[in-house]
Amino acid sequence: MRARTRDRGASAVEFALVAPVLVAMLLGILAFGHAFHVQSVLSNAARDGVRIMALADTSDDSDPVTAATERTIASAAPSANVSDSDITLEPSGGCETGGTATLKINYPLELLGLGTPITLTGKGTMRCNG
């Protein structure tokens, strides 16, 4: 059977209509997967960092974000390049025995290079000296 001449190119037109939707869906899946991975990494880094801080002896009134905490966060989140300004601690004066320490990492992530970044937050909480 021969194809009719008026149907020539119909599949190319249909592909041209569907291809942008498929590409947009693929890029959305990739961007969401990357954001989900970074969120998981930030949560683990915050949990590891607060553990080091909560178990450290802060009786010498040193800065609660010690070099060990920063190294722990940097090694737990190597792809995230977390800076000191992205990290907040509560309480800011260090850990008291029986209290709780909370470490938050607010990290701006730009999705697909499209401009306005979204802020992902990793949070870890632990009882001090316990």
C-alpha positions as CSV (number, residue, x, y, z in Angstrom):
1,M,0.0,0.0,0.0
2,R,1.2,3.4,-0.8
3,A,0.9,6.3,1.6
4,R,-1.3,9.1,0.4
5,T,0.6,12.2,-0.6
6,R,-1.3,14.5,1.8
7,D,-0.1,12.5,4.8
8,R,3.5,13.0,4.1
9,G,5.3,14.8,6.9
10,A,2.5,14.2,9.4
11,S,4.8,12.3,11.8
12,A,7.5,15.0,11.6
13,V,4.9,17.6,12.6
14,E,3.6,15.5,15.5
15,F,7.1,15.0,16.7
16,A,7.8,18.7,16.5
17,L,4.7,19.3,18.7
18,V,5.6,16.6,21.3
19,A,9.4,17.0,21.5
20,P,9.4,20.3,23.5
21,V,7.1,18.9,26.1
22,L,9.2,15.7,26.5
23,V,12.4,17.8,26.8
24,A,10.8,20.0,29.4
25,M,9.7,17.0,31.4
26,L,13.1,15.5,31.2
27,L,14.8,18.7,32.4
28,G,12.3,19.0,35.2
29,I,13.0,15.5,36.4
30,L,16.7,16.1,36.3
31,A,16.4,19.4,38.2
32,F,14.1,17.9,40.8
33,G,16.5,14.9,41.3
34,H,19.4,17.2,41.7
35,A,17.5,19.4,44.3
36,F,16.5,16.2,46.2
37,H,20.1,15.0,46.3
38,V,21.4,18.4,47.6
39,Q,18.6,18.5,50.2
40,S,19.6,15.0,51.4
41,V,23.3,16.0,51.5
42,L,22.5,19.2,53.5
43,S,20.4,17.2,56.0
44,N,23.2,14.7,56.6
45,A,25.8,17.5,56.9
46,A,23.7,19.4,59.4
47,R,23.2,16.2,61.4
48,D,26.9,15.4,61.4
49,G,27.9,19.0,62.3
50,V,25.5,19.3,65.2
51,R,26.7,16.0,66.5
52,I,30.3,17.3,66.6
53,M,29.2,20.5,68.2
54,A,27.0,18.9,70.8
55,L,29.6,16.4,71.9
56,A,32.4,19.0,72.0
57,D,33.5,20.7,75.2
58,T,32.5,24.4,74.9
59,S,33.5,25.3,78.5
60,D,36.4,27.4,77.2
61,D,33.9,29.9,75.7
62,S,35.3,29.3,72.2
63,D,33.3,29.9,69.0
64,P,30.7,27.1,68.9
65,V,31.2,26.6,65.1
66,T,34.6,25.1,65.6
67,A,37.0,24.1,62.9
68,A,36.0,20.5,63.6
69,T,32.4,21.3,62.9
70,E,33.2,23.2,59.7
71,R,35.4,20.3,58.5
72,T,32.7,17.8,59.2
73,I,30.1,19.8,57.3
74,A,32.6,20.3,54.4
75,S,33.4,16.6,54.2
76,A,29.7,15.6,54.5
77,A,28.6,18.0,51.7
78,P,31.6,18.2,49.3
79,S,29.4,19.1,46.3
80,A,27.5,21.9,48.2
81,N,30.3,24.4,49.0
82,V,28.6,25.5,52.3
83,S,30.1,28.7,53.6
84,D,30.1,29.9,57.2
85,S,27.4,32.5,56.5
86,D,25.0,29.6,55.5
87,I,25.3,28.0,58.9
88,T,23.2,29.1,62.0
89,L,23.4,27.7,65.4
90,E,21.0,27.7,68.3
91,P,21.9,28.4,71.1
92,S,24.7,30.6,69.7
93,G,26.7,30.7,72.9
94,G,27.5,27.0,72.9
95,C,26.0,23.9,74.4
96,E,24.9,23.5,78.0
97,T,24.6,20.0,79.4
98,G,21.0,18.8,79.1
99,G,20.1,21.5,76.5
100,T,19.7,21.0,72.8
101,A,21.8,22.3,70.0
102,T,20.3,23.0,66.5
103,L,22.3,23.6,63.4
104,K,20.7,24.9,60.2
105,I,22.2,25.1,56.8
106,N,20.4,27.5,54.4
107,Y,21.8,26.8,50.9
108,P,20.8,28.7,47.8
109,L,20.4,26.4,44.8
110,E,19.9,27.7,41.3
111,L,17.9,25.3,39.3
112,L,19.1,24.8,35.7
113,G,20.8,28.2,35.7
114,L,17.4,29.9,35.4
115,G,18.0,32.9,37.6
116,T,16.3,33.1,41.0
117,P,17.7,30.4,43.4
118,I,15.6,28.4,45.8
119,T,16.7,28.0,49.4
120,L,17.2,24.5,50.6
121,T,17.5,23.9,54.4
122,G,19.3,21.1,56.3
123,K,18.5,20.9,60.0
124,G,20.0,18.8,62.7
125,T,19.1,18.8,66.4
126,M,20.9,17.0,69.2
127,R,21.0,17.0,73.0
128,C,24.1,18.6,74.3
129,N,26.8,16.4,75.8
130,G,24.6,13.4,75.5
